[in-house]
Amino acid sequence: MTTSVPDHRDIRSDRINVLARYFRSGWAFLVPYVAAYAVYDWLDLPIHTRSGHTTRGDIWPPLVTVFGAITLSTVAAGLVWLGIEISRPKAMGRSWLFARQSLPWICLGMILLLPGIYLEFPADPWEHLFRICEWDRVTSIAAHSASAKATYLIAYSLVDPVPDSWRHAAFNMIAAGSGLLLAWNAYRLGRATALRRSFAYLFTIAYVLLLGNSTFSFFRYYGISSSILSQVASLAIIRIAALESPRSILQWSAWSFRGGAARAATYGSLLLVALYSHRQGIVLACTGIGAIATWHLLRARPRLAIWGFAGSFVFGWWMLEVIPSWAEPLQALRSAGWLAPWGGFNLFTPGTVACERGMHILGLTGILNLTAGAILAANNRLAGWLTLAPVVVLIHPLSAFPLAYVLNASPDSDALLVFHRVLLGIPAGLALVTLAAILLSRERSPSASLEKRPAAPMAAVAATLLIVVVPAGAPWYNRLWNLTAVTPNDLAMTLAQADAVGALKADARPQGDILVGSSGLNFVFQIEQFQRTPFDPVSMHRLYRHPVPRTPAEDIWVTAAYLQNPTRPPISAIVPDPSTLISCASQAAIASGHWLPQEVALAFSGPECIDQLATERQLQREFQGRAVRVRSEERLTPSPDGRLSE
């Protein structure tokens, strides 16, 4: 009897396969971060050494240190994988193939990297940036304003070691890397729906260009938010489920210890990533799985699927009408224009708030994509059902009314407005690309002349016109402009942010309470609080808020009353310089309608009044920057050499 000794080449091949699957998955390397975050959250363990957190003693390393070790291990494993790939036989040919396949992703990465993160006042990315920087001064995970989202701590652990002068570039790289990760998962989903490699690349480009909310590109607007990794998890779950066949799932071997454990680990890990990123990813994943189940059922039992859907629709409508406790909220949602008579959202009734919100995500290209999806679904194509499933969820009474009821009952008065995020589950452009691939495959042989094959050039011209000519505003919502636009420095408050760093550094920081004389500066100083100082603003009055019940002039009187209060503690007034504003209006505000185009000018109004009030209260000028000046009742903390830094 002979025994076989494993060849070292087989061992190397196994290592390559494991590492290749790990990195090519597009999500597996996120699981250690999220798992560590979940454990530290559950056990209430320290975040970093600066937090002063002493729970459980010193036996547990800070979570930021753990994240740093995970990052170094991931980078090392990636380098090992590349080294093994290059050292394999015929490495020159494989290296050339690897470089050629990487070129489209390098180009896409440059498109996402060069414009930088989108920081235009008063857009939501400032809030996401604040949530990242907030980790520097909280004492526990529970104390963070977004404690249920591990994404912000992952970003913080990557940026924390970076010098201040390079921090903005680090955020740009994080946003571009997150976008590439989402694009890669979209590419793999395209391949899972039977698209060829070239068409999968085309779908990836369409996904990057078309996915978004209102005027804003998803890849640009949510580049440093938790939503982007939630989207990654949902796409990965849908892709894995699409590759499963009903026959293999029903076999006993699929649910043996090994097969069942592998499935549980895969789906459980992805659900954990979605749970600790943004919970909407779980909803999107379930919607995609429902589309896949419908596709399989129509292939096996088409009549059962059709009658089952029709019966569930009628049954849901009947339930809403006969249950007494639902009558009042149902009538309120119908009268407000949210729900249609049958209990689904009013997505396709012009003039209703539900239709308007739905168009924020769909836009013109989304309607065309839905049309292509309907054509594909009529032929029972998976891409068609993946495209239509989110819309079906929002118009079906059994799913639409419970969603509307839960959101409307939320303490947040605006919670119902986010119902349209379910439409982010539509693979943007997938149905259009799949339909184009089918039509092109039915043309004549490649040897035929171009005149006899008009579909390809016509499709290229139509796609170019669609992404270039279509306006960025309502109801068209072309996101190409936002994806590539560079925000002017004054609207991005670049100078104010640089001054905030100077004013808040350890040897020259305001003392006592902080009075910020601009809502724009309020954004900036909330971000820059994460500098290594005990700076903690007690009161930050905004001169302008939108929507706002007061005018900026009335807010100045509120500021004056605060300054003249004899019982208040010592204060520092931070005043902006309006001359740094050059842009007369925000183009993003004009196109989206999310805020007033002139809001930045209103937000920086009244600095002379605040400066005059500070002079009357004998506040001394302590810091003079290019866009910000600080007036304080207490001298700044001197530096070790005895000088005050400016």
C-alpha positions in Angstrom: 0.0 0.0 0.0 1.4 3.4 -1.0 0.7 6.8 0.3 0.8 9.9 -1.8 2.8 12.9 -0.6 1.3 16.2 -1.6 3.3 18.1 -4.1 4.6 21.5 -3.1 3.0 22.8 -6.3 -0.4 21.6 -5.1 0.1 23.3 -1.8 1.0 26.5 -3.5 -2.1 26.2 -5.8 -4.3 25.7 -2.7 -2.9 28.8 -1.2 -3.5 30.7 -4.4 -7.1 29.5 -4.6 -7.9 30.4 -0.9 -6.3 33.9 -1.2 -7.9 34.5 -4.6 -11.3 33.6 -3.4 -10.8 35.8 -0.3 -9.9 38.9 -2.3 -12.0 38.4 -5.4 -15.1 37.9 -3.3 -15.1 41.7 -2.8 -16.4 41.4 0.8 -14.7 38.7 2.8 -11.9 41.0 4.1 -14.6 43.2 5.6 -15.8 40.4 7.9 -12.9 40.6 10.5 -13.5 44.3 11.0 -17.3 43.9 11.6 -16.9 40.8 13.7 -14.4 42.6 16.0 -16.7 45.6 16.2 -19.6 43.4 17.2 -17.6 41.7 20.0 -16.3 45.0 21.3 -19.8 46.4 21.2 -21.3 43.5 23.0 -18.6 43.4 25.8 -18.3 47.2 26.0 -14.5 47.1 25.4 -12.2 50.1 24.9 -11.9 51.9 21.5 -8.5 53.5 21.8 -6.1 54.5 24.5 -7.2 58.2 24.4 -10.7 57.4 25.4 -9.8 56.7 29.1 -12.0 53.6 28.9 -10.9 51.1 31.6 -13.7 48.5 31.4 -12.3 44.9 31.5 -8.9 46.1 32.6 -6.0 46.1 30.2 -6.2 42.6 28.9 -8.1 43.7 25.8 -6.3 45.8 23.2 -8.1 48.9 22.0 -10.4 48.3 19.0 -8.5 50.8 16.8 -5.3 48.7 17.4 -7.2 45.6 16.4 -8.4 47.3 13.3 -4.8 48.3 12.5 -3.6 44.7 12.9 -6.4 43.5 10.6 -5.5 46.1 8.0 -1.8 45.1 8.1 -2.7 41.4 7.9 -5.0 42.1 4.9 -2.3 44.1 3.1 0.3 41.4 3.8 -2.0 38.6 2.6 -2.7 40.6 -0.6 1.0 41.1 -1.3 1.6 37.3 -0.7 -1.2 36.5 -3.2 0.3 38.8 -5.8 3.8 37.4 -5.2 2.6 33.8 -5.6 0.7 34.8 -8.8 3.8 36.4 -10.3 6.1 33.5 -9.3 3.9 30.9 -11.0 5.0 29.3 -14.3 4.4 31.4 -17.4 4.4 34.4 -15.0 5.2 36.9 -17.8 2.0 35.9 -19.8 -0.1 35.9 -16.6 1.3 39.3 -15.5 0.4 40.8 -18.9 -3.1 39.3 -18.7 -3.5 40.6 -15.1 -2.3 44.1 -16.1 -4.7 44.1 -19.1 -7.7 43.0 -16.9 -6.7 45.6 -14.3 -6.6 48.5 -16.7 -10.4 49.2 -16.7 -10.4 49.2 -12.9 -7.5 51.5 -12.7 -9.3 54.0 -15.0 -12.5 53.7 -13.0 -10.5 54.2 -9.8 -9.0 57.4 -11.2 -12.5 58.7 -12.2 -13.6 58.2 -8.6 -10.4 59.5 -7.0 -9.6 62.7 -8.9 -12.8 64.7 -8.1 -12.3 63.9 -4.4 -15.0 63.5 -1.7 -18.0 65.6 -2.1 -18.0 68.2 0.7 -20.3 71.0 -0.4 -22.1 73.0 2.3 -24.6 71.9 3.6 -24.7 68.4 1.9 -24.9 65.2 4.0 -21.3 64.1 3.4 -20.3 66.6 6.1 -22.4 64.6 8.6 -20.7 61.4 7.5 -17.3 63.0 7.9 -18.4 64.2 11.4 -19.3 60.6 12.3 -15.9 59.4 11.3 -14.1 62.1 13.3 -16.3 61.7 16.3 -14.6 58.5 17.2 -11.6 60.4 18.4 -13.4 61.8 21.5 -16.1 59.2 22.5 -15.3 56.8 25.3 -17.3 53.8 24.1 -19.1 52.4 21.0 -22.4 53.1 22.7 -21.5 56.8 23.1 -21.1 57.3 19.4 -24.0 59.0 17.5 -24.0 56.2 14.9 -22.9 53.3 17.2 -24.7 50.7 15.0 -22.5 51.4 12.0 -19.0 50.0 12.1 -18.1 51.6 8.7 -17.2 54.9 10.3 -14.7 53.3 12.8 -13.1 51.4 9.9 -12.5 54.6 8.1 -11.3 56.3 11.3 -8.8 53.5 11.9 -7.4 54.1 8.4 -7.2 57.9 8.7 -6.0 58.1 12.3 -2.3 57.5 11.7 -2.2 59.9 8.7 -0.7 63.4 9.3 -3.1 66.3 9.3 -1.8 67.6 6.0 -2.6 64.3 4.3 -5.9 63.6 5.9 -8.1 65.0 3.1 -6.2 62.9 0.6 -6.7 59.8 2.8 -10.5 60.4 2.8 -10.4 60.7 -1.0 -8.7 57.3 -1.2 -11.2 55.7 1.2 -14.1 57.0 -0.9 -12.5 55.8 -4.2 -11.7 52.4 -2.6 -15.2 52.0 -1.4 -16.6 52.9 -4.8 -14.3 50.4 -6.5 -15.4 47.7 -4.1 -19.1 48.4 -4.9 -18.3 48.5 -8.6 -16.5 45.1 -8.4 -19.5 43.5 -6.7 -21.7 45.0 -9.4 -19.4 43.4 -12.1 -19.7 40.0 -10.4 -23.4 40.3 -10.2 -23.5 41.0 -13.9 -21.4 37.9 -14.5 -23.8 35.9 -12.3 -26.7 36.9 -14.5 -24.9 35.3 -17.5 -23.5 38.4 -19.0 -20.3 38.0 -20.9 -17.2 39.7 -19.6 -17.4 42.7 -21.9 -21.1 43.3 -21.2 -20.4 42.9 -17.4 -17.9 45.7 -17.7 -20.5 47.7 -19.6 -23.0 47.1 -16.8 -20.4 48.2 -14.2 -19.9 51.5 -16.0 -23.7 52.0 -16.2 -24.1 51.2 -12.5 -21.5 53.8 -11.6 -23.0 56.4 -13.8 -26.7 55.8 -13.1 -27.0 54.8 -9.4 -27.9 57.7 -7.1 -30.4 59.9 -5.4 -31.8 63.0 -7.0 -28.9 64.8 -8.8 -26.3 63.1 -6.6 -24.2 60.1 -7.7 -24.3 57.3 -5.1 -20.6 56.7 -5.5 -19.8 60.4 -4.9 -22.4 61.4 -2.3 -22.1 58.3 -0.2 -18.4 57.6 -0.7 -17.5 57.8 3.0 -20.9 56.8 4.4 -22.0 53.5 5.8 -24.5 53.0 2.9 -21.9 52.0 0.4 -20.7 48.9 2.3 -24.3 48.0 3.0 -24.8 48.1 -0.8 -21.8 45.9 -1.2 -23.2 43.3 1.2 -26.6 43.3 -0.6 -25.1 42.8 -4.0 -22.9 40.0 -2.7 -25.9 38.2 -1.2 -27.9 38.5 -4.3 -25.0 37.3 -6.5 -24.4 34.2 -4.3 -28.1 33.4 -4.2 -28.4 33.8 -8.0 -25.6 31.1 -8.4 -27.5 28.6 -6.3 -29.8 26.1 -8.1 -33.0 24.9 -6.5 -32.0 21.3 -7.2 -28.6 21.6 -5.4 -30.3 23.3 -2.4 -32.8 20.5 -2.0 -30.1 17.8 -2.0 -29.2 16.4 1.4 -25.5 17.1 0.8 -26.3 20.8 0.6 -27.4 20.8 4.2 -24.9 18.3 5.6 -22.7 19.7 8.4 -20.1 20.9 5.9 -22.4 22.3 3.3 -24.8 23.8 5.8 -22.0 25.4 7.8 -20.5 26.9 4.7 -23.8 28.4 3.7 -24.5 29.7 7.2 -21.1 31.2 7.4 -21.3 32.9 4.1 -24.8 34.4 4.4 -24.3 35.1 8.1 -21.1 37.0 7.5 -22.8 39.1 4.8 -25.8 39.8 7.0 -23.4 40.9 9.7 -21.7 43.4 7.4 -25.1 44.8 6.3 -26.3 45.0 9.9 -23.3 47.0 11.1 -23.2 49.2 8.0 -26.8 50.2 7.2 -29.8 48.0 7.8 -31.4 49.0 4.5 -28.9 46.5 2.9 -30.8 43.6 4.5 -34.0 44.9 2.9 -32.4 45.2 -0.5 -30.9 41.7 -0.2 -34.2 40.1 0.7 -35.8 41.9 -2.2 -33.2 40.4 -4.6 -33.6 36.9 -3.1 -37.4 37.3 -3.7 -36.7 38.1 -7.3 -34.5 35.0 -7.7 -37.2 32.8 -6.1 -39.8 34.2 -8.5 -37.5 33.5 -11.4 -37.0 29.9 -10.3 -40.7 29.4 -9.6 -41.7 30.7 -13.0 -39.3 28.3 -14.6 -40.7 25.3 -12.7 -44.4 26.3 -12.1 -45.3 29.3 -14.2 -49.1 29.1 -13.5 -48.6 28.7 -9.8 -46.4 31.7 -9.7 -48.8 33.9 -11.7 -51.9 32.9 -9.8 -50.0 33.1 -6.5 -48.9 36.7 -7.1 -52.4 37.8 -8.2 -54.0 36.1 -5.3 -51.5 37.7 -2.8 -52.2 41.1 -4.3 -56.0 40.8 -3.9 -55.6 39.2 -0.5 -53.5 42.1 0.7 -55.9 44.7 -0.6 -58.8 42.9 1.2 -56.9 42.7 4.5 -56.2 46.4 4.5 -59.9 47.1 4.0 -61.3 44.7 6.7 -58.9 45.2 9.6 -60.4 48.1 11.7 -57.1 49.1 13.4 -55.5 49.9 10.0 -58.4 52.0 8.7 -57.2 55.3 10.2 -53.5 55.2 9.3 -54.4 53.8 5.8 -56.8 56.7 5.1 -54.2 59.2 6.4 -51.5 57.9 4.1 -53.9 57.7 1.1 -55.1 61.3 1.6 -51.5 62.6 1.9 -50.7 61.0 -1.5 -48.4 58.3 -0.2 -50.5 55.3 -0.9 -52.7 54.3 -3.8 -56.3 53.0 -3.3 -55.1 49.4 -3.3 -52.5 50.1 -0.5 -49.3 50.3 -2.5 -47.1 53.4 -2.9 -48.2 55.9 -5.5 -45.0 55.5 -7.5 -46.6 56.2 -10.9 -49.2 58.8 -10.1 -47.8 62.2 -11.2 -48.1 65.0 -8.7 -48.0 62.8 -5.6 -45.2 63.0 -3.1 -44.5 59.2 -3.5 -44.0 59.6 -7.3 -41.7 62.6 -6.8 -39.6 60.7 -4.2 -39.5 57.6 -6.4 -38.2 59.7 -9.4 -35.4 60.9 -7.2 -33.8 57.5 -7.5 -35.2 56.3 -10.9 -34.9 59.4 -13.1 -35.2 59.0 -16.9 -32.6 56.2 -17.1 -34.4 54.4 -14.3 -37.7 54.4 -16.2 -35.9 53.1 -19.3 -34.2 50.4 -17.2 -37.6 49.4 -15.8 -39.0 49.2 -19.3 -36.2 46.9 -20.4 -36.7 44.9 -17.2 -40.4 44.4 -18.0 -39.4 43.1 -21.4 -36.9 40.7 -19.9 -39.3 39.6 -17.1 -41.9 38.8 -19.8 -39.3 36.3 -21.1 -38.4 35.2 -17.5 -34.9 36.6 -17.5 -33.2 37.0 -14.1 -32.0 40.5 -14.9 -35.6 41.5 -15.5 -36.9 40.2 -12.2 -34.0 41.8 -10.3 -34.9 45.1 -11.9 -38.6 44.9 -11.2 -38.5 43.4 -7.7 -38.0 46.6 -5.7 -40.9 48.3 -7.6 -43.1 45.3 -6.8 -42.2 45.5 -3.1 -43.3 49.2 -3.1 -46.6 48.7 -5.0 -47.7 45.4 -3.4 -50.1 46.1 -0.5 -48.7 43.3 1.7 -45.3 44.9 1.7 -46.0 48.6 1.0 -48.4 49.4 3.8 -46.4 47.7 6.6 -43.3 49.6 5.4 -45.2 52.9 5.3 -46.8 52.2 8.7 -43.5 51.5 10.4 -41.8 54.5 8.9 -44.7 56.8 9.6 -44.7 55.7 13.3 -41.0 56.5 13.7 -40.1 59.3 16.0 -38.3 60.9 13.1 -41.0 63.0 11.3 -39.2 62.7 8.0 -38.7 58.9 8.1 -41.4 58.2 5.6 -39.4 60.2 3.0 -36.8 57.4 2.8 -39.1 54.7 1.6 -37.7 55.2 -1.9 -34.4 53.8 -0.8 -35.8 50.4 -1.6 -35.4 51.4 -5.2 -31.6 51.4 -4.6 -32.0 47.6 -4.9 -32.5 48.0 -8.6 -29.2 47.0 -10.4 -29.0 50.3 -12.3 -28.5 49.7 -16.0 -28.5 45.9 -15.8 -31.7 45.4 -17.7 -30.6 47.8 -20.4 -27.3 46.1 -20.9 -28.8 42.6 -20.8 -31.4 43.6 -23.4 -28.6 45.2 -25.6 -26.5 42.0 -25.3 -29.5 39.8 -26.4 -30.2 42.1 -29.4 -26.6 42.3 -30.5 -26.2 38.5 -30.2 -29.1 38.0 -32.6 -27.5 40.1 -35.3 -25.5 38.7 -38.2 -22.1 37.3 -38.0 -19.1 39.5 -37.0 -17.9 39.2 -40.6 -20.9 41.2 -41.9 -20.4 44.9 -42.7 -21.2 47.6 -40.2 -24.0 48.9 -42.4 -25.8 45.5 -42.0 -25.2 45.6 -38.2 -26.6 49.0 -37.1 -27.6 48.1 -33.6 -24.1 48.5 -32.0 -23.3 52.0 -33.3 -26.9 53.1 -32.7 -26.8 51.9 -29.1 -23.4 53.6 -28.5 -24.8 56.9 -29.8 -28.0 56.6 -27.8 -26.0 55.8 -24.6 -23.7 58.7 -25.2 -26.6 61.1 -25.7 -28.3 59.7 -22.6 -25.4 60.4 -20.2 -24.3 63.7 -21.8 -27.5 65.6 -23.0 -30.0 64.6 -20.3 -30.2 67.4 -17.7 -29.1 67.0 -14.1 -32.3 68.5 -12.6 -35.7 67.1 -12.0 -37.3 64.9 -13.2 -34.4 63.6 -15.4 -31.6 63.3 -12.8 -28.4 62.7 -14.8 -25.7 61.9 -12.2 -22.7 62.2 -14.5 -22.2 65.9 -13.6 -22.1 65.2 -9.8 -19.9 62.2 -10.3 -17.1 64.2 -12.0 -17.7 67.8 -10.7 -15.1 69.5 -8.5 -16.7 71.5 -5.8 -15.4 75.1 -5.6 -13.2 75.7 -2.6 -15.5 78.4 -1.1 -18.5 76.1 -1.2 -16.4 73.2 0.2 -15.2 75.6 3.0 -11.6 74.6 2.3 -10.0 77.8 3.8 -12.4 77.7 6.8 -11.4 74.1 7.5 -7.7 75.0 7.4 -8.3 77.8 9.8 -10.3 75.6 12.1 -7.3 73.3 12.4 -5.1 76.2 13.3 -7.5 77.6 15.8 -8.2 74.3 17.6 -4.7 73.0 17.8 -3.4 72.3 21.3 -1.3 75.4 21.8 -3.9 77.9 20.4 -7.5 76.9 21.0 -10.5 78.9 22.2 -11.4 78.7 25.9 -14.8 78.3 27.5 -18.0 78.0 25.5 -17.9 78.3 21.8 -20.2 80.7 19.8 -19.9 79.8 16.1 -21.1 82.7 14.0 -22.1 80.7 10.9 -23.8 77.4 10.2 -21.1 76.7 7.7 -18.4 77.1 10.4 -20.6 75.0 12.6 -20.2 72.1 10.1 -16.4 72.7 10.0 -15.8 73.0 13.7 -17.8 69.9 14.4 -15.5 68.0 12.1 -12.3 69.4 13.4 -13.1 68.7 17.0 -11.4 65.4 16.6 -8.0 67.1 16.8 -6.1 65.9 19.9 -7.6 68.5 22.3 -10.2 68.5 25.0 -12.2 71.0 23.0 -15.9 70.4 23.6 -18.3 73.1 22.4 -21.1 73.7 24.8 -23.2 75.9 22.6 -23.1 76.3 18.9 -25.7 78.7 17.5 -26.4 78.5 13.8 -27.2 81.8 12.1 -29.1 80.0 9.3 -30.9 76.7 9.0 -33.1 75.4 6.2 -36.0 75.0 6.6 -35.9 77.6 9.3 -38.6 79.5 11.1 -36.3 82.5 11.7 -34.5 84.8 9.4 -30.7 85.3 9.8 -31.4 88.8 11.2 -33.5 87.2 14.0 -30.7 84.7 14.7 -28.3 87.6 15.2 -30.6 88.9 18.0 -30.4 85.4 19.6 -26.6 85.6 19.4 -26.7 89.1 20.9 -28.9 87.9 23.8 -26.4 85.1 24.5 -23.4 87.5 24.5 -25.1 89.9 26.8 -26.2 87.2 29.3 -24.3 88.2 32.5 -24.5 84.6 34.0 -22.9 82.8 31.0 -19.5 81.2 31.3 -16.4 82.6 29.5 -16.9 82.5 25.7 -15.0 82.5 22.4 -16.7 83.9 19.3 -15.7 82.4 16.0 -16.5 84.7 13.1 -16.3 84.0 9.4 -15.0 86.3 6.7 -17.7 86.7 4.0 -15.1 87.9 1.5 -13.9 84.3 1.1 -17.2 83.4 -0.7 -16.9 83.8 -4.4 -19.6 81.5 -5.8 -22.9 83.4 -5.9 -25.0 80.2 -5.8 -24.7 76.4 -5.6 -25.3 74.5 -8.9 -26.0 71.4 -6.9 -28.8 73.2 -5.0 -30.2 74.5 -8.2 -30.3 71.1 -9.8 -31.4 69.0 -6.8 -33.6 71.5 -4.8 -32.3 69.9 -1.6 -31.3 73.3 -0.2 -31.5 77.0 -1.2 -28.9 77.9 -3.9 -27.9 81.0 -1.9 -27.9 79.2 1.4 -24.1 79.5 1.7 -24.3 83.3 1.5 -27.1 83.4 4.1 -25.1 81.1 6.4 -22.2 83.5 6.4 -24.3 86.6 6.9 -24.0 88.9 9.9 -20.3 88.5 10.8 -19.8 92.3 11.2 -22.7 92.3 13.8 -21.1 89.5 15.7 -17.7 91.2 15.6 -19.2 94.4 16.9 -21.0 92.6 19.7 -17.8 90.8 20.6 -16.0 94.2 20.7 -18.7 95.6 23.0 -18.3 92.7 25.3 -14.5 93.3 25.3 -13.6 90.0 23.6 -10.0 90.1 22.4 -8.9 88.9 18.9 -6.8 85.8 19.5 -6.6 84.1 16.1 -6.7 85.6 12.6 -6.9 83.2 9.6 -7.8 83.7 6.0 -11.5 82.8 6.5 -12.0 82.7 10.3 -11.1 84.9 13.2 -11.5 84.1 16.9 -12.5 86.6 19.6 -12.1 85.3 23.2 -12.6 86.5 26.8 -9.7 84.3 27.9 -6.2 84.2 26.6 -5.3 81.2 24.5 -3.1 78.5 26.1 0.5 79.5 25.2 2.8 77.2 23.5 5.9 75.8 25.3 8.0 78.7 24.0 5.6 81.2 25.4 4.2 82.5 22.1 0.6 82.4 20.9 0.2 80.6 17.6 -1.7 82.3 14.8 
